[in-house]
Amino acid sequence: MEEIKFNEFQKDALREIGNICAGNAATALSQLTNKKIEINVPEIYFLPVEKVPQIVGEEKLVVGLIVRILGDFPSIILLIFSHKDALELASLLTDRKPSNGGVITDMERSALKEIGVILANAYLGALSVFVKWGLVPTVPEIIEDMAGAMVDYILIELSNVSPYALLIKSEFSEATTKIIGHFFLLPNPKGLEVLLKATEI
């Protein structure tokens, strides 16, 4: 399956929406944690869903926040962080050092879910203006697994997603830490069509 190709106008539209999403998310996270958090977006593109593990490292242990989107634009948001970065992200909210041994505690899991809700709402707020549809996120589901297995789970368990995903790579930076996150939007086939048309306007 070939990667979707965009003209320069469409690429600019995607970059614009990615930067707005990141700006919303940075503001929301800064307010939530009472720390100055900046989010940079170095890469935005569409890619076949099966290539998602290649982007984050197929055999890499990751933490995924899966958010189902209801409303006019049924789709799935997948936020992926390395295990280490997920613990660092949780510590920004809990104000505690990441847990020893790399095991995610109940407190860290709760913090990640709260951050997942904040990020999903921030990104969806920008996307809803872009596609002009109402987008309603559910409570995130947290999965710890290899990236390849996580994508297999999504494709098998969560039916009716399009064969393509929108990737907004995000670099979270705070005074003491830097965290890399991958935001994937997997629309249903109808949503994919709307998203592609929106980049042409």
N, C-alpha and C positions, 0 to 999 in steps of 0.2 A: 504493500500500500504506500503510495507516494505522499509525502508531506504536502499539505495545502500551501500553495504559493500565493503570496500577496503582492500587489503592486505597492509602490512607495506611499501612495495616499492611504491605502489600507493599513500598512505598517505604522504610519504616523498615528492613525486612529487608535490602533492597538496600544501603541506606546503611551498615548494620551490617557486612555482609560486605565492602563496599568499604573501610571504615575498618580492619577487621581485616587485609585484604590489604595495605593501605598500611603499617600498623604492622609487619607481618612483613617487608615489603620494605625499610622504612627501617632496621630493626634489622640485616638481612642486609647491606645496602649499607654501613652504618656499620662493621660488622665487617670487610668486604672491603677498604674503602678506608682504614680507620683514621681516619675523619673523622666528625664528627657530622652526619648527614644526616636531615632531616625530610621527610616526605611528607604533604602535605595533599590531601584529596579534595573538591574543590568541586562536582563533578557526577557523578551516576551515573544512567544510564537505558538502556532498550532502544531501539533504533532500527533501521529497515530497513538492511540492509547497504549498499544503494546510496547512503545518506545519509552514510556514513563520510567520503568525501572532502570533503563540505561542512563537516564539523566541523573538519577539520584544514587545509582550504584546498586546493581541487581542483588548482589550478595551482601549488602550492607544492612545491619540491623537498624531499623528506623522506627519512629513513632508516627503513626498516621492519625489525623483527626478527620473522620468522615462525617460530613454534614449533608443531609438530604435537603434539597430545596423544593418547597411546595409552591403553590400559586400558579401563575400563568406560564412559568418557565421551569417545568420539572427537570431537575438536574442534580448532580452530585458535586460537592466541593471536597477535594482531598488536599489537606495541608500536611506536608511531609517534612519532618525534621530528623536529623541524625539523632540517635539515642542521647548522645552527649549534649547536643544543642537543645533538645526537648527539656532536659533537666535544667540547663542554664536558663531557658525561657521561663520555666516554672519558678525558678529562684528569684526572678525579677519581681514576681507577684508576691511570693511568700516571704521575701526578705530573709531567706535562710539559704545556707550553702546547699548545693545539690547533694542528694543522699549518697552515702557511701555504698560501694559495690554496684552502683548503676541500677539498682532496683527502684522503680518508680513507686513512691509511697502513695497512700490514699490522698494525702494533702496535695502532693504534686499532681496527681491525676485530676483532682478537683480544680486545681489552678489551671491546668492545661485545657480542661473543658471550658472554663470561664474565658480564657484567652481565645479559644476556638470560636466561641460565640461572638466575642468582640471583633475578631478578625473577619469572620464570615459576614457579620452585619456591615462592617466597614467596606469590604470589597463589594458586597451586594448592593450597598447604597449607591455606589458609583455605577455598577453594571446596570441597575434598574433604570437609571437615567439614560444610559446608552441604548438599551434594547426597548425601553419604554414599556416594560412589563413589571408587574408586581412580583417580588421575590421574597419568600418567607422561609428562613432557615429553621431546621429542627435542632434539638440538643445534640452536640457532637458525640460520636462513638469513637473510642480510643482503641487502636490496635497496635501492638508491638510485634513486628515480624520483619522478615527480609522484604525488601521492596518488591521483588518479583512475586512473592507469595501474596503480598497485599493487593497488587493489581489483579492477580488471578482471582482473588476473593471478590473484588469489586465486579469483575466481568461475569463471574458465575452467579454470585448472590444478588447483585443489583442489576436487574435486567433493564432493557430499553435505554441504554446509554448509547450515544453516538460513537462511531469508531475513532473520533478525534477528541483531543483535550486541548484546552487553552492553558498554557503555562505562563505564570507570572513568577519568575524567580525573584526572591526578595532577600535583601541583606539587612538584618536588624542590627543596629549598633547603638550601644549605650556606653557611658563613660568607662565601664569596667569590662565589657564583653562585646563580642560580635557573633551573631547567630545567622546561619543560612537557612532559609525556609523556602519550600517550593509550594506554590499555590496552583492547584490544578482545578479547572472547571470542566466537568464532563456533562455537557448538556444532552438532553434526549435528541433524537434526530430532527424533530421540528425546531427545537431550540437552537440547534447548530445552524439550521437554515436562516433563522432570524438573526443570529449573531453575525453570520457572514454577510447578510444583506446590510446590517447596521454599519459595517465597516466601509460600505460603499457610499454612504450618505455624507 
